[in-house]
Amino acid sequence: QGYGRGLAALLGCVRQHCPLGLPQSKSKAVFSLAEEILRSASQNTRMALERTRAAWTILSSLMTLGTGVVRPNVPRMLLLWRNAFPRSGKEVEAEKSKYDLFQWQVTLAGRSGALCAVKHFVQCCPELLSDDVTRRVVSVLECALSTLSSMHTVCKQHGVQLKASATMVRFRLYQSLQQLSTAAYENLFGSLLREMVADFTLTDNPASISSSLLRSFCHTDDSVLLGSWIEETDDKLLEDQLQGNSASG
């Protein structure tokens, strides 16, 4: 995972420090490497979590290189996103019944990583968002949204170890939707509104608010409703850093 993050950091610097970009052969090789790491994660249980995180970190960093690099890999990327999420309610229920704690940790790491890649794709490659690609991206986000309602039950079943991972999936989903035009996902408004109301009122998952953007949008006098007493103490900076890191697992 350390090598993966190192490679991702180098890729993230390309756009800013290398005006000529990355040779197509190199970007294809890196994409194939990330694909292979992701594929091997399912074959080695002991290293599954680390390999899943490393692969999606690399893929997310590739998305930041822009249209020229990403365009040849869009079909493969769409397939990877689609495979990261259940495609029906029946699959969602099957996951709840057969996955143990470790399998959920790997699954949620993969889903948050996939959504992170979606976010960077939409943000850095707007020229590639044709009507068809946008529709397929929104379909992925719809599948992600459909899994959120089951996370409260899963976290109750397997304990607090999954709360941070589940929160990160939710946070990445909201970030991805934020990058898209609202007209692209009007059909998701009903389901999305229910999830956001649950977030705001802390109905389902009190941990989710620690990674939300809500506090920054609230009036100072209203933020006390979010349990922000820490804002008035000398430990504010440290606590904010700990809260931010806690959602990454």
Summary of the structure (lengths in Angstrom):
residues: 249
radius of gyration: 18.5
end to end distance: 13.8
largest distance: 54.6
contacts: 746
relative contact order: 0.09
helix: 82%
strand: 0%
